[in-house]
Amino acid sequence: MDFESALALVQKAKEIGRAHAVEPSVAVLDAAGHPVLVARGKEEAWHGPYMAAGKARLAAAFRKSTAALLEQWADRPLFAQSLTEVIPGGVTLNKGGYPLFSGGTCVGAIGVGGGSPDVDDQIARLASEALYDPPPAKNKPKAKGKRA
């Protein structure tokens, strides 16, 4: 993830946010969860960049959207809560984070904050879909049975 790619993604997310009457904070991190570019939304929302970065870091760590992760962990809330201390830099357990793929490889993640969780999720998803590949399809498990 380079600066120019991160800047294009932030600009796209800000554009989508304006269309939803939201002034979002946006964070773009590399695949290891390190900040590449962070942009604050509302001036008074000093916490916004931290929230957005935490969402991006969680998406980068697990290569899934934060919405999908929260659903996956719904019956294991203590696991999700433990990640707030385990993952360096911290994570935000809320919708609005998406991993970014190029050629089947995770190259980073975007995190968005400033609206409701559903709006943040929509902004992050639309921005990532506009500029990056969809996540690679998971390999189907091999059928159990006789060997050929």
Steps between C-alpha positions, in 0.01 A plus 500: 500500500659825391403856585341576161275193519403585857424860402273387214314272741458773763370739234254237374376429854461873573302540174270211593465644851387835361235320295371354830523835685789369712841655553691178573836437652687257275807289570694298245748251641740260334447124521694484828275761662739797480355842410555626148251789507248616759255785444277647769135570432333764713745730675343438839515122455856459626434131565391428140843417356567257786165326446554477123855367541380237747239377251757482221750320725244233590406449133869476402577251777227254402462583128122541546262790543437600859127441443572138402736455795248633752239263362749211511584575864147576620497191722859564620501860629794444732718400204418823317554705817841339557620636165481859625808428710670228297538667161767774508353845439155388612186413309148636483226241532247660270389498138694713253821312424581317175813321380637609162602241241698529180567192290380274780738647758402718793681831454339692786172600656267797530318611812222759508336676794272796543157366418294215636668159488291405196586822315870464586485144368334612177754777439795266561350226282415730210843666507681167508282356221563807284878471508596145603431140410243292688638262761627178345263206505577253771628163390226244528587213732593184321227243493561214736476160345688269275827605349525499127 
